[in-house]
Amino acid sequence: MTSLRKLGNSDLEVFPLSLGGNVFGWTADEATSFAVLDAYTAAGGNFVDTADSYSSWAEGNSGGESETIIGRWLAARGNRDDVVVATKVSQHPEFPGLSAANIKAAAEASLRRLGTDRIDLYYTHFDKPETPVEEIIGALDELVRAGKVRAIAASNISAERLAESLEFSDREGLAKYVALQPHYNLVSRDTYEGPLRDLASRQGLATVPYYALASGFLTGKYRPGTTVEGARAAGAGKHLRTERGRKVLAALDEVAEAHGAPVATVALAWLAAQPTVAAPIASARTPEQLPALLDVANLTLTDAEITRLTNASA
């Protein structure tokens, strides 16, 4: 039985891999999404990440498709109390921004789509510096006090704005961010490592990195001379053209071979071993893609292997 990790200072305990819901209703239809969710929870997973805007970018979608599918699955399986559901506010086409009124309206819409009475972890999806942190935290605090949200978190936020938010929460005795969701992986370290990570560490925030596999690049399927079809191929393929990307692949191959493990598992294990990281987020379009992700719970890298990967990606 994989031990769960505590999410910052909250009472939420999560599996060391968060299942990304961005593919549900986009590259995975409802039946496939159900199969992925079933396989993830059957393996002990309990932490599902989505956003109200997923997947408004896909043709014919308007946003909320992922939440709707997750809500139908929770209702069909009757397992709401066993799953930590994380969703986000600010990017839905009909609920843009972080004004107090919008946060509350968007939360109600998310609750309806998810078919639940509470959101376990509610993120500000992209910070909106034009909105004062006092207004954002005030609205989130009201949702927590009303029992509609259990804990709050931030994604895509600067160290300055995060510090301001945490100070305001402390000063006024309001709900306080317990987690941070930055863009962070072996080939994208610059945004998070530095002031943001230092702040998260000092304040005891849990980090739940997105793009943990760099849109699929860190699964190892992108190689010189190969062509990969898929919705994210262009984004992932760009890393092959950098020296950092090629060095990282070489180091991953080496460590993966030593463990007899998939490259994706090793990339996630490096992330899971980083200070503050509670659970990397990775998504699966099919149940077949899940084992390599779930194995992060069972793979512990040596200090030397962690250093090898860290140096390759410097």
C-alpha positions as CSV (number, residue, x, y, z in Angstrom):
1,M,0.0,0.0,0.0
2,T,1.5,3.3,-1.1
3,S,1.7,5.8,1.7
4,L,-0.2,9.1,1.1
5,R,1.5,12.5,1.3
6,K,0.1,15.4,3.4
7,L,-0.7,18.4,1.3
8,G,1.1,21.3,3.0
9,N,-0.7,22.4,6.2
10,S,-4.1,21.1,5.0
11,D,-5.8,17.9,6.2
12,L,-5.7,16.5,2.6
13,E,-3.7,13.4,2.1
14,V,-2.8,12.5,-1.5
15,F,-1.3,9.7,-3.6
16,P,2.2,10.7,-4.9
17,L,1.0,11.1,-8.5
18,S,-1.9,13.4,-9.3
19,L,-3.9,12.4,-12.4
20,G,-4.3,15.3,-14.8
21,G,-7.8,15.7,-16.1
22,N,-6.9,18.0,-19.0
23,V,-7.3,15.2,-21.6
24,F,-10.9,14.3,-20.4
25,G,-13.3,15.4,-23.1
26,W,-10.4,16.4,-25.4
27,T,-8.1,13.5,-26.5
28,A,-10.0,11.0,-24.2
29,D,-13.7,10.6,-24.7
30,E,-16.0,9.9,-21.8
31,A,-15.8,6.1,-21.9
32,T,-12.0,6.2,-22.1
33,S,-11.8,8.8,-19.4
34,F,-13.9,6.5,-17.1
35,A,-11.5,3.7,-17.8
36,V,-8.4,5.8,-17.0
37,L,-10.0,7.0,-13.7
38,D,-11.0,3.5,-12.8
39,A,-7.5,2.2,-13.4
40,Y,-5.9,5.1,-11.5
41,T,-8.1,4.6,-8.4
42,A,-7.8,0.8,-8.6
43,A,-4.0,1.3,-8.2
44,G,-4.5,3.4,-5.1
45,G,-4.6,6.8,-6.7
46,N,-6.9,9.4,-5.1
47,F,-5.8,12.9,-6.4
48,V,-7.5,14.1,-9.6
49,D,-6.6,17.5,-11.1
50,T,-8.8,19.5,-13.4
51,A,-9.8,23.1,-14.2
52,D,-13.1,24.8,-15.1
53,S,-11.6,25.8,-18.5
54,Y,-10.7,22.2,-19.6
55,S,-11.0,21.8,-22.5
56,S,-12.4,25.0,-24.0
57,W,-9.6,25.0,-26.6
58,A,-10.9,21.9,-28.4
59,E,-13.2,22.4,-31.3
60,G,-16.8,22.1,-30.3
61,N,-16.0,22.5,-26.6
62,S,-17.0,25.5,-24.4
63,G,-15.1,24.7,-21.2
64,G,-16.1,22.5,-18.2
65,E,-16.0,19.2,-20.2
66,S,-13.4,17.6,-17.9
67,E,-15.3,18.6,-14.7
68,T,-18.5,17.2,-16.2
69,I,-16.9,13.8,-17.0
70,I,-15.2,13.6,-13.6
71,G,-18.6,14.5,-12.0
72,R,-20.4,11.7,-13.9
73,W,-17.7,9.2,-13.0
74,L,-17.9,10.1,-9.3
75,A,-21.7,9.7,-9.4
76,A,-21.4,6.4,-11.3
77,R,-18.8,5.0,-8.9
78,G,-20.2,6.5,-5.7
79,N,-16.7,7.2,-4.5
80,R,-16.7,11.0,-3.9
81,D,-15.3,10.7,-0.3
82,D,-12.3,8.6,-1.6
83,V,-11.1,11.1,-4.1
84,V,-9.4,14.5,-3.6
85,V,-10.7,16.7,-6.4
86,A,-8.7,19.7,-7.4
87,T,-10.0,22.3,-9.8
88,K,-9.2,25.9,-10.8
89,V,-10.7,29.3,-11.5
90,S,-9.8,32.3,-13.8
91,Q,-9.7,30.9,-17.3
92,H,-13.2,29.6,-18.2
93,P,-14.5,31.6,-21.2
94,E,-17.7,32.5,-19.3
95,F,-15.9,33.0,-15.9
96,P,-12.7,34.9,-16.6
97,G,-10.5,36.5,-14.0
98,L,-10.3,36.6,-10.2
99,S,-12.8,39.2,-9.1
100,A,-14.6,38.2,-5.9
101,A,-17.9,37.9,-7.8
102,N,-16.3,35.7,-10.5
103,I,-14.6,33.4,-8.1
104,K,-17.9,32.7,-6.3
105,A,-19.9,32.3,-9.6
106,A,-17.2,30.0,-11.1
107,A,-17.0,27.9,-8.0
108,E,-20.8,27.3,-8.1
109,A,-20.6,26.3,-11.8
110,S,-17.7,23.9,-11.0
111,L,-19.7,22.4,-8.1
112,R,-22.6,21.8,-10.4
113,R,-20.5,20.2,-13.1
114,L,-18.7,18.0,-10.6
115,G,-22.0,17.0,-9.0
116,T,-20.6,17.6,-5.5
117,D,-21.1,19.9,-2.5
118,R,-17.4,20.8,-2.0
119,I,-14.1,21.2,-3.9
120,D,-11.2,19.7,-2.0
121,L,-8.5,21.9,-3.4
122,Y,-9.3,25.1,-5.3
123,Y,-6.6,26.8,-7.3
124,T,-6.4,30.3,-8.8
125,H,-5.4,29.1,-12.3
126,F,-3.5,32.1,-13.5
127,D,-2.9,35.0,-11.2
128,K,-4.4,38.3,-12.3
129,P,-2.1,41.1,-10.9
130,E,-4.8,43.7,-11.7
131,T,-7.0,42.2,-8.9
132,P,-5.8,42.9,-5.4
133,V,-4.8,39.9,-3.4
134,E,-7.2,41.1,-0.6
135,E,-10.1,40.6,-3.0
136,I,-9.0,37.2,-4.2
137,I,-8.2,35.8,-0.7
138,G,-11.4,37.3,0.7
139,A,-13.5,35.5,-1.8
140,L,-11.7,32.2,-1.4
141,D,-12.0,32.5,2.4
142,E,-15.8,32.9,2.1
143,L,-15.9,29.7,0.1
144,V,-13.9,27.9,2.7
145,R,-16.1,29.2,5.5
146,A,-19.2,28.2,3.6
147,G,-17.8,24.6,3.4
148,K,-17.8,24.7,-0.4
149,V,-13.9,24.5,-0.6
150,R,-11.7,22.6,1.8
151,A,-8.3,24.1,0.9
152,I,-7.0,26.8,-1.4
153,A,-3.9,26.9,-3.7
154,A,-2.3,28.9,-6.4
155,S,-1.0,28.1,-9.9
156,N,1.0,30.3,-12.2
157,I,1.8,33.0,-9.7
158,S,5.0,35.1,-9.0
159,A,6.9,34.8,-5.7
160,E,6.0,38.5,-5.0
161,R,2.2,38.0,-5.4
162,L,2.4,34.7,-3.5
163,A,4.2,36.3,-0.6
164,E,1.7,39.1,-0.5
165,S,-1.2,36.7,-0.5
166,L,0.3,34.6,2.3
167,E,1.0,37.7,4.4
168,F,-2.5,39.0,4.0
169,S,-4.0,35.6,5.0
170,D,-1.8,35.5,8.1
171,R,-2.6,39.1,9.1
172,E,-6.3,38.8,8.7
173,G,-6.7,35.2,9.9
174,L,-8.2,34.1,6.6
175,A,-7.8,30.9,4.5
176,K,-4.2,30.5,3.3
177,Y,-2.8,28.8,0.3
178,V,-1.5,25.3,1.2
179,A,-0.2,24.3,-2.2
180,L,1.4,25.6,-5.4
181,Q,1.1,24.3,-8.9
182,P,4.0,25.6,-11.1
183,H,5.2,24.6,-14.5
184,Y,8.2,22.4,-13.4
185,N,10.0,19.4,-14.9
186,L,13.5,18.2,-15.8
187,V,13.7,20.4,-18.9
188,S,11.8,23.4,-17.4
189,R,13.3,24.3,-14.0
190,D,13.8,28.1,-14.2
191,T,10.3,29.3,-13.3
192,Y,10.1,27.4,-10.1
193,E,13.6,26.9,-8.7
194,G,14.6,30.2,-7.0
195,P,12.4,32.7,-5.1
196,L,9.2,30.7,-5.7
197,R,10.6,27.4,-4.3
198,D,12.3,29.2,-1.4
199,L,9.1,30.8,-0.4
200,A,7.1,27.5,-0.7
201,S,9.7,25.8,1.4
202,R,9.7,28.5,4.1
203,Q,5.9,28.6,4.3
204,G,5.4,24.8,4.2
205,L,3.5,24.8,0.9
206,A,3.2,21.5,-1.1
207,T,4.2,21.7,-4.7
208,V,2.1,19.9,-7.4
209,P,4.0,20.5,-10.6
210,Y,2.1,20.5,-14.0
211,Y,3.7,19.5,-17.3
212,A,5.6,17.0,-15.2
213,L,6.5,15.1,-18.4
214,A,7.0,18.2,-20.6
215,S,4.0,17.4,-22.8
216,G,5.3,13.9,-23.3
217,F,8.9,14.7,-24.1
218,L,10.1,13.1,-20.9
219,T,8.4,9.8,-21.7
220,G,11.3,9.1,-24.1
221,K,9.1,8.6,-27.2
222,Y,10.5,11.7,-28.9
223,R,13.9,10.8,-30.4
224,P,16.0,12.3,-33.2
225,G,14.6,11.1,-36.5
226,T,11.3,9.9,-35.1
227,T,7.9,11.4,-35.8
228,V,5.2,11.4,-33.1
229,E,1.6,12.1,-34.0
230,G,-0.5,13.7,-31.3
231,A,-2.1,16.9,-30.0
232,R,1.1,17.8,-28.1
233,A,3.8,16.6,-30.4
234,A,4.9,20.1,-31.5
235,G,5.3,21.3,-27.9
236,A,7.2,18.2,-26.8
237,G,9.4,17.9,-29.9
238,K,11.0,21.3,-29.4
239,H,13.1,20.0,-26.5
240,L,14.9,17.6,-28.9
241,R,16.4,20.7,-30.6
242,T,18.1,21.8,-27.3
243,E,21.3,20.5,-25.8
244,R,19.6,20.4,-22.4
245,G,16.8,18.2,-23.9
246,R,19.3,15.7,-25.5
247,K,21.4,15.5,-22.3
248,V,18.4,14.9,-20.2
249,L,17.2,12.0,-22.4
250,A,20.7,10.4,-22.3
251,A,20.7,10.6,-18.5
252,L,17.1,9.3,-18.2
253,D,18.0,6.3,-20.5
254,E,20.9,5.5,-18.2
255,V,19.0,5.6,-15.0
256,A,15.9,3.9,-16.5
257,E,18.1,1.0,-17.7
258,A,19.7,0.6,-14.2
259,H,16.2,0.2,-12.7
260,G,14.5,-1.6,-15.6
261,A,12.0,1.2,-15.4
262,P,10.3,3.3,-18.1
263,V,11.9,6.7,-18.8
264,A,8.6,8.4,-17.8
265,T,8.8,6.8,-14.3
266,V,12.3,8.0,-13.8
267,A,11.5,11.6,-14.9
268,L,8.6,11.7,-12.4
269,A,10.7,10.1,-9.7
270,W,13.3,12.9,-10.1
271,L,10.5,15.5,-9.7
272,A,9.0,13.6,-6.7
273,A,12.4,13.7,-5.0
274,Q,12.7,17.5,-5.2
275,P,12.2,19.7,-2.1
276,T,8.5,20.7,-1.5
277,V,7.1,18.4,-4.2
278,A,4.2,16.3,-2.9
279,A,2.8,14.9,-6.2
280,P,3.7,15.6,-9.8
281,I,0.7,15.8,-12.2
282,A,0.6,13.6,-15.3
283,S,-2.3,12.7,-17.6
284,A,-3.0,9.5,-19.5
285,R,-5.1,9.3,-22.7
286,T,-5.5,5.6,-22.2
287,P,-5.3,3.1,-19.3
288,E,-2.3,1.6,-21.0
289,Q,-0.3,4.7,-20.4
290,L,-0.9,4.6,-16.6
291,P,1.5,2.0,-15.2
292,A,4.6,4.0,-16.1
293,L,3.1,7.0,-14.3
294,L,1.8,5.1,-11.2
295,D,5.2,3.4,-10.8
296,V,6.6,6.7,-9.4
297,A,5.1,5.6,-6.1
298,N,7.5,2.6,-6.1
299,L,10.7,4.0,-7.5
300,T,13.3,5.6,-5.3
301,L,16.3,7.0,-7.0
302,T,19.7,7.1,-5.4
303,D,21.3,10.4,-4.5
304,A,23.8,9.8,-7.3
305,E,21.0,9.3,-9.8
306,I,19.2,12.4,-8.7
307,T,22.5,14.4,-9.0
308,R,23.2,12.8,-12.5
309,L,19.7,14.0,-13.7
310,T,20.0,17.4,-12.1
311,N,23.4,18.1,-13.7
312,A,22.2,16.9,-17.1
313,S,19.3,19.3,-17.0
314,A,21.3,22.3,-15.6
